[in-house]
Amino acid sequence: MDSVLDPIFRKAVDDGEVPGVCAIALDSTGKVLYEAGFHGTEFEVTTRTPLNMYSCTKLMTSVAALQLVENGSLDIHAPVVKYCPEIAQVQVLEGFQDDGSPILRKPAQDILVLHLFTHTAGFAYDFFEADTLKYRLTTSHPPGRTMTADSKDYYSTPLLHEPGSAYVYGMNTDWLGFVVESIVGTSLSSYIDNHIIHPLGLSHTGGTLTAEESGKLFKLHMKDASGKLGPGPPLRDPTAPLALPGGGDYLYSTVEDYTQFLLALVNGGTHPISGGTVLKPETVQKYLFTDMLPTVGCNNEGVGRVVASIPMVSAEGHFLPGVDKGWSLGLMMNNEALPNGRSKGSGAWAGLGNLYYWVDPAAGKLGMVASSYFPFFDRSALRLADALERAVYGKPMADEDDTGSNFKCGLTEGMERASL
């Protein structure tokens, strides 16, 4: 596998397509199928390099919440207001007046905990959805500040649809983290440290970095419209605890650590080597590797679609085009087998800095590819993630047109951007 993948990854770095990249693939016993890191001359990138995990945080938050479902303290069908009274102030955005002021109304339905798990509450990200961005700007709220927000008011943007009626990816998991905090009586980061990170021995994962780790952090890069890479802005001080760490994007980790977390999940919630347990097998199968959108009662339109209101942050396109997809209580599900990899019933997701992973319980395989640059959903990084998966399953590499790949760049017919 090294002889196939190493030249592909090395060339992407040497050609300036990505600033650096690391990858790991494991089988369910923990055997390493592939592990490598590639970088230029200015900094080192390995599978032990600290990374901002962005939305890879979400799966840990979901696991934390599912632990509370297991012990009976959290009801997934309960209204969120039972745990977070502040959410009662959230309204539905119906459009905008001619002067740009928002048209708001009270939701007709309660936001349920289930809606937060499945991204069907109606919350969106301002850098993905144009209407949420417009709301931020017309109400003098700076966009893109979830990592430095100090109040739940920042997460209280209006819903883009009635709760439970549609899938829109957004700040739902941040609110799920607030639900966890309200039940356990400690910060989300403290709870995850004690109930997921420590039991699994993830010694390089947490909400902050030491000064030494910070010096090794794979810093954010930016790719301009011409495709040239350069340094990106610091998003936060990695050594300083966040005032209000949301469940959507607060973690730092390494690819080595994070894939050990995934290894526990591919084994039903228990790490096959250390024996550390985070969930029961029945919980993992019922909630993490089962499409829950039918339980919500909405269709899967929008799952896997990536739209962008701020092009420097994200490109546009679609994960798994033409594939029947859904969403569990933590992962994007493929409800049919993929021709170049994953078994039916596998889960996957990503992080904004071009981090991508999948978990395949049926085949007993998982993998992750990570870089650190914007825009998200960049073709160069997606091709590397696709290459890793193809190699793990013994499939041929994609052609230059990405035919049959697990992604499609650009929005085409049937993938258009929704707008109010």
N, C-alpha and C positions, 0 to 999 in steps of 0.2 A: 504493500500500500504506500510506503514511503516513496518508492520510485515513481509512482503515479502522481501523488499529491505534492511532494516537495517542490518539483519544478514549477507547478502551477502557482503555488503560494509564493515562492521566491520571485517569480516573474512579476506578480502583481505588486510586490513591494518595490522591486528594482525599477519597474516602469512608472512608479509614482501613482499607481491606481489606488493604493491604500497606504497609510503611513506606517503600518506594521500590522501584524495579525498573529493570532495564536489559535490553536484548535486542539480538541481532544475528542476521541470517540472511545467508548467503553462497551464491553458486553455486560450482561447482568451479574457476572461473578466479580466484576471489577477489573477484569483483564483489559489492559490498554491495547486497543486496536490501532490507534494512531495518536501521536502527540508531537506537537512541534510549535515553534514560535519563530517568526521572521521579522526582521527589522532592518533599518538603515544604519548609518554610522553615528547618528546623534544620540540615540537612546536604545535601550535593550527592551525587547518584548519576548516574554516566555509565558508559559501557562501559569507561572507564579507571579506574574506582574499584576499589581493592584489596578483594578478597573472600576470606573463608575458603572454600576450595573443598570441604571435607569429602570426600565419596566421589567427587567428580570426580577426585581424586588417583588413584583406582584404575586408571583407563585408562592413565595415564602409567606406573604400576608394571607393568602388563601389557606395555606396549610395551618397557619396559626389560628385562623377563624374556624377551620374544620376541627381542630383539637377541641374547641369550645362546643362545637356541635356534638362531638363524641361524648363529652362529659355532661351534656344536657343543659349547659348554661346559655346556649345560643340556639334560637329557632330560626331556620332559614326562611320560613314562611311568615315570620313576624314583621310588622311594620318597623322600619328603621327608627322611627320617632320614639319607639319604646326604649331604645338604647341611646339615641342621640337626639334629644329634643330640638337641638338647633336646626335640624334638617327641615323642620316644619316651615321655616321661612323661605325655602326654595320654591321658585315658581317656574312655570312653563313659558318659554319664549315663543310667541306666535308670529313675530315679525318686527318690523321697525316702522315708525312714523316717517313722514317725509323729511323731518328735521333730524332723523337718525336715532331718536329716542326709542327705546325698546317697548314693545307691546307685550305685557306680561299678564298671566292669569294663574290662579291657583290650580294645582293638579286635581283632576277628578278622582284619581286613584292614589292610594298610599304607595310610597316607595318601600318595597320589601327588601329584606336582607338578600333574598334570592336575586333580586335585580342588581344589587351591587356586585355580587359574585359573577354574574353573567354579562355585565355591561349592557343591561337593558333598562337601567334607571332613567337614562336620558342625559347624564353628564357627558361632556365632551372636553377635549383638549383644544385650547385656543390656537395651537400651532398646526392642528389638523383641520379643524372645522371652522370655516369662514364666519359663520354666524356667531359662534362663541367668541372669536377674535373681535368681530365688530362690536359685540356687547362690551367686551373688556375696554376697547378703545373709546366707545361713546360714553362709558360711565367712569372714565379716568382710572381704570384699573390696569396696571402694566401687565402685559402678557408674559407667559413663559417663566413664572416665578414660583412654581410648586416646590422647588428645592429650598427656597428661602422664605416661604410664607410663614407668618407668625400668628395667624388667626384662621379659624375655620371659615370666616367670611370669604377668604380667598377661594375656597373650594365650593362656595355656594353660588356658582354661576347658574343661570336658569337652565332648565332641562330643554333639550331639543325636541322631545316628544313626550307623550304621556307615559308614565312608568309602566314597564312591562309590555309595551306595544312594538318595540323595535330594538335592534342591536345597534348601538353607537359606542365605539371604544372611547374611554375617557377616564375621568377622575373618580370613577366608581370605587376602585380599590382603595383610594385614599380614605373615603368614607368608611369602607369596611375596616380599615385600620382603626378609625375612631370608634367603631363599634367594639372592636377587641379591647381597646383601652378602657372603655366605659364598663366593661364586664370584669376585667382582671384588676383594675385599679392601679395599674402602672403604665408607663409609656410603652408604646408598641415596640420600640427598639429593645427595651429591657426584656419584654416578654419573649420576643423572637430570639434574643441572645440566650435566654435561659431554657427555652423549650424546643428550639430547633438547632441553633448554631452550636451550642455547647454539647448537646447529646450526640451530634454527628461529628464532633471534633473539627469543626471548620474554623481553624485558628487564624485565618486571614479574611474573615468576613465580619462586617459590622457597619455601624452607622458612621464611624469616623476612622481615620487612619492615624497611626503614630507619626511623629516627625520623620522617622526613618522611612516608613512606608510611603509617606507623602512624597518624599524625594524620588521614589521609584514609580509613582503613579503614571500610567499611560495617559498623558495629557490630551485634552480634546484638540482635534484638528478640524479644519474647515476646507471643503472643496468648493471652489468658485464655479461660476457658470461655464468656464472653459475647461474645467476638470483639473485645475491645478490645486494642489494641497498647500495649506499654510497653517500657521498656529491659530487656534481658536481661543475664545475668551474663557477665563476661569468661571465656572458656574457657581462655585461655593468654596469656602475654606474647608478642605477635607479633614483638618485636625480639630475643627470646632463642631460640637454637637448642634444639630438643627433645633431651632426653637419649637418647631411643630413637624416632626418627621411624618409625612404621609405614607400610607401603605403602598403607594404606587412607584416610588423611585428613590428611596433614601439610602440604599445599601451600596457599600463598596465590597468587592470580593475579587477572587481570581478565577480563571477558568478551571483550574485544578480543584479549588474548593467547591465551586458551584456545581460541577459535574458529580462531585461526591454527594451533594444534596439530591441531584437528579437520580443518582444510583440507588439511593434509598427508595425513591418513588417507583422506579422501575421494578423494584423488589417488594412492592406492596407496603411501603412505609418503613421498612427496617433495612439498615445498611448491612450488606452481606458479609462484610469483614469485621467491622467494629461491633455490630449488633445493636447500635444505636437506633432507637425507634421514635418516629415522629407521628405516625398514624397507623391505624389498624388496616389490614389488607382490604376488608370490606368497604371501609371509608374511601380508600384510594380508588378502588374500582368503581364504586357507585357514584362518586362525586367528582373525581379528577379525570377519569377516563371514560366518562359517559356524557354524551351530548345532552345538556340540560335545557336547551332552548325549547324543545317540545313541552317540558314541564312549565316553563314560563308562559308558553302559549303564543309565542311569536315566531316568525320565520327566520331563516338564516341570511336574509338579504343584508348585505353590508359586512358580513364576517369575512375577514381577510382583505377587505378593501382598504387601501391606504390613500387618503386624500391629504392635501397640504394647503394650508393658508399662508404659511411662511416658507417659501421655497428653500431658503438657506438652511432650514431645520430638517425638512423632509422632502423627498421626491414623492411621486405618486405611482400607484400600481396596484397589484393584487397578489396576495399569497395564494398558492394552489388554485390557479385559474381553471375553471371548468370542473372542479372537484366538489362533491357534496361535503360541505363543512358545517361545523357547529361550534358550540362553546360549552365547556364543562364549567365547574366552579373554579377554574384556574388556568385553563389551557384552550387554545384553538384545536378543535378535533377534526381529523379527516375521517369522514364516515364511510369511506371506501379506500381500498388499497391504492397506493401511488405506484405508477409504472416504474419509477426509478428509485424506489426506496421504501418508505414507511408502510407498515401493515395497517389495515383498517383498525380504527380505534386508538391510534397513536395521538399524542398531544405535542404541541409546539408553541413557542412564542419567541419574543425578541426584546431587545433594548434599543433605545433611541440612538446610541452611539455606534450602530451597526453591529449588534450582538444578536446571534440567532442560535436557537437550540431546538432539538426534538427529543422525544422520549417514546420508545416503541416497546411496550410491555410484551406484546405477542412474540416479537422476534428477540426480545432481550437485548436491545441495543439502544444507545443514546449518543448524542454528539452535540458539540457546541463550537461555533466559530465566533471570534470576537475581535473587533478593532476599536478605535476610538476617534470617530470623526462624524461630522454632519456633512451633507444631509443623510438622514435615515433612508433606508430602502434604496441605497445606491447600488447600481448594477454590479459594480466591481466586487463588493462584499457579498452580495447575493449569489454571484457565480461561485465564489469560494465556498459558501455554505452548501450550495447545491453539489459542488464537486466532492466535498467531504461525504455527504450522504450517499452519492452514487458509488463512491469507492467502498464505503462500508458494506453496501449491499451487493458489490460486485457488478455494478452496472457501468456501461460506457459513459464517458464524459459527454457533456452537451456540445452541440455544434455552436457556431458563432451567432446563430439566430436564437439561441436558448430554447430551441424546440423541445417541448415536453418537460421543461424545467418546472421547479416548484414555485416559480414567480413569474410575473409579467410586469415589466416596467411600462408606465404610462397608463392612463385610464382610457379604455376603449368602450365600444358600445356594450351596454349591460353593466358597466362599472362606473357610471358617471357620478360626479359629485352631487350629493343631495344638498338642497338649500331651501330655506323657508320662503 
